[in-house]
């Protein structure tokens, strides 16, 4: 009996030892090589050398011109109203600018709160736009310039809900370069005048 028990124990130990061999790893992992990394250089960005119209240099107004002479004609311009505390009941001189361009583009929009401001536009005392409502987006028109002085008048037809009649304007030559840019603040019936001198 002791022999049989001894035989069973020995057989069990040998089977247990063989069984453990299956779970031992048969291979050893090879460590990965460290890859050489190339330094990536980003490509150089070359920007075009084009000056957008908004960033173009605006020339200085033409000297030796008296704006008071412009508003002397009582048939074309209202007299200044010297009411106390009201600064906009007057005509406004926007400047005189030289250009060699044959045509010019005038852009304008409401400069402050969009409140229903309306204007009328004249070129050399001839009406070219009878009624324009100023909005938040630019509206524009082109004019053909005559040799010498070209006078552009913006007449305020109303003052909208918030006084005065306010607008931002930009004048471009035929190459898209800004010739003049500013804004006006005038009362109803008054005009903002701009001179473009074609050389």
Secondary structure, 3 states (H helix, E strand, C coil): CHHHHHHHHHHHHHHHHHHHHCCCCCCCCCCCCCCCCCCCCCCCCCCCCCCCHHHCCCCCCCCCCCHHHHCCCCCCCCCCCCCCCCCCCCCEEEEEEEECCCEEEEEEECCCCCCCCEEEEEECCEEEEEEEECCCCCEEEEEECCCEEEEEEEEECCCCCCCCEEEEEEEEECCCCEEEEEEEEECCCCEEEEEEEEC
